[in-house]
Structure formats: structure tokens, C-alpha cells
Amino acid sequence: MKRDNMVLNFRKNAAQALRDASLRDAMHTAVNVFATKRAAGVASVPMDVWREKASAVRLKVIDNLPEYVDRFSENATRAGAIVYRAHDADAAGDIILHILKDRGVRRIVKAKSMVTEEIRLNERLESHGMEVVETDLGEYIVQLAGESPSHILAPAIHKNRRQVGRLFAEKLGVDYSDDPEVLTKIARRVLRKVFLSADAGISGANFAVAETGSLAIFTNEGNGRMVTTLPKIHVAVLTIEKMIPNLDDLATFIRLLPRSATGQALSSYLSIVTGPRKVRDGSLVEQLHIVLLDNGRSRILQGECREILKCIRCSACMNVCPVYKVVGGHAYQSTYPGPMGIILTNELEGLTRAHPLLEAGTLCGACAEACPVKVPLVRLIRRLREQRVERKLTPGSERAGMSAFALAARHRPLFASAQRFSRLLWPLLGALVPGGALKRLPKPAKETFSRIMSRK
Ligand code: SF4
């Protein structure tokens, strides 16, 4: 799918988000709940040992990715699945359309899947007259609202219950309620009918187990299990880095992923799908199609930010990020927000378009500390910032300022004069530098450090 090539405008989006009081409240409540639960969830377990192990497994996978993809494909095929390889979003869309059109599919139920957001699969299928219904409650809410997810695990994190109540009343014609239990029951009633009449289900997968050809799908709502078992056709779409070697390794991630995400010891539902379901006399009536998508991963694998492919999409880094916590996910204009989103978006869409996201981090390191697979988030963001400077993508005023500083720093008398005059010229410089950046800094001191030291 073609994306527009406009440079992302993170500063403008963030400023807009900061003016939205209800967004700030919703984000504050939700991420604090996540952070508190995660802290409680990891307090009583040997997280450091688990993280070390999980990091080593993920590193082994990305170091040997083509081999694991081949092994998974062979074993999934042996188990009865039909496996496809898609180089990019367009190819994946073509394959999925072909599968569904050939089988006369009209209505599709979907489990939450960030990769289908990445390739804009819903738009593609809808443009061919198919009805696609999201069945994860958060995804269902943002689909009804005509929005995109703002968090990889909690897509409607930016909405409060009153907004959801008004949305349901308007779109579903039900009485207004802001009681989460009532709203959940309404969604369940509507979605149950859709599940029973769907021709096909589309899901992602948290992991693909190379040794057995199995897909591991973690959910908390049970919708994933219904999407993968109720319709006769199940299409799973996943990117190639989702591989893990074997079921023993899966055990590590079964414990680690939910704790890092929501603080839960285990996800409410874990489905391990190995081939299509066999019904009556062993004949394969149901179909499992697995689309393995590259979409830039092989290229990322060759580059300096390859370790971002270790990411298991737990969302811990965004839940602790001081920037994400206040601006929310939409400010990033990307499928993937937060610290890991900054890196992945730049790697997938290119620095030319996505480099402003590199300003969406304080380099405080909270993200890297929280990451269960030890993705060196700070190092990768810093490296991308260096590339941004090398490619002269930073604002002209910043480049001019840095050049002037470099010149002064190399010539002591010039540096001393600049120090003397900076206090005098500060109001003028403050007016010249865009965004009021200098106005937020303290004024230069009356007396410089070197002058004080020279008197000692
Ligand atoms: S980078 Fe780490 S913390 Fe962030 S989503 Fe990925 S695995 Fe989770």
C-alpha cells in the first residue's frame, strides 16, 4: 500500500495532544494502571534471569532468521497449513484477497493484529466489498470511531468511558451508559452475532514456533480463540521476526510477555494453533492460511538497528515513556508509537519521512530498563539521531547553532566573547529561535565559571 510521503509532524501533533485535557486524563489513568500492575507483576519473579534468557533467544532468532522461517514453513505445511511468503504490504494484500475472493468470503472477523494495521489490510479488503469487523474490544471501539489504535495493546487507551458510551449510543443505537460492564456486554452481544455469521477469521500471532510450525496467540478477551476456530477459514498474518525456535522457548515468553505488558502472571487465553482443525474422518474441512510478511524486515536485519527485531510488542517501553505518557499514540502518526515505534517507524518508512519522531524521546533510559528482551532502545534512538544529523535532516536553525558552537568551542577567545555577549543578546536570540526553545532555558550566568575559577 502506498503511504503519503509527507514528513511526520510530531511537534505539531504533540502540542495539539497536550491541549486535549480529556486525552491527558485518559492517558494518565491508563498508563499508571499499567505501570503499577507491571511493577507488582515483576516484583516477585527473577526478571533479570528471564530477560537475559529471552534476549538470548530473540538474538539467536534474528541472527538465523532465514533458517527459522524455512523451518517454520516446512513444519506448518506438514501440519496442514498453507504457507505464503509476502515481500511487502501490496503482496500480502494480494495474497489475502486471492484467498478470500476464491472462497466467496464476504464477512470477516478479525483479532487484534498490529501487522494488519501496518499494511492497512482492512482498507484493502473493504475496497473489494468485504466487511471486516474488529473483535478485540479496544479495536472495535476505534473501528466504530473511524480512528486508528493509539497503543499496541490497548488500542482505545485515549478514550474515556463517557466517550465510549456516547460512541456506542450513536453508532449502535443503544441507550447511553458509561458503565464499562454495560458497554462490554453491549459489544459482546453485537459481536457474537457477527462471529456466528462470519465466513473467515483473520488474526496475527505473537510467536511462530519453528520446531512445530505452530502459532501462539495470546489474548485476554477470548476473541482470538473465536476468530481462529469459528469460521471455516483462518488467515494468520505475521511478520517473519515473530519466530522462536521451539516450545521450550515459548514457555519463557508465556511468563514474560504478559508480566511486561499488564503485570499478569499469564494471559487469560493462550491458543497454540498447529495446522487446521481436523473434522470427521480426519478430512481437513477447515483451512489455515499463514502469510509470512517481510515488509522491510530483511533490510532492517542488515542494518545498524537490527536489534529492534527482537521486540515482542509487549508495550512496556511506551507505558514508561515520559513522552508517550502525555501525548498518546496518535501524535506519532504511525502504527507503532512509543520508544520502539520511533525506531521501527524510522526503519520501515525511512528517516526522510519519520525523523521528527526522534525528538519524541528524552533518552532517560526508562524504556530500555523495562524492555523484557533487552532491546537497546536508547542506543538505537541515539544512532538514528546521529544519522539524522549526518543526513542534514535537523532544522536549519539547529544546524546553524551547532556549527556556531563548534566554531566557538575550537577557539578559546571566541568562546569567551560569546559567553560575555550571550547574556546581553539572550532576549534577541530567544525571539529568533523557533518554538521558544531558548526561552525555556535558564539565562546565562552573570559571571562565567572560568572567571570564578581564575580568581581562586
Ligand atoms: S521494545 Fe521491548 S519494551 Fe518495547 S514493545 Fe518491544 S519488547 Fe516491549
Boltz pocket constraint, residues with backbone or C-beta under 6 A from the ligand:
constraints:
  - pocket:
      binder: B
      contacts: [[A, 310], [A, 311], [A, 312], [A, 313], [A, 314], [A, 315], [A, 316], [A, 317], [A, 318], [A, 340], [A, 367], [A, 370], [A, 371], [A, 372], [A, 373], [A, 374], [A, 375], [A, 377]]
      max_distance: 6.0
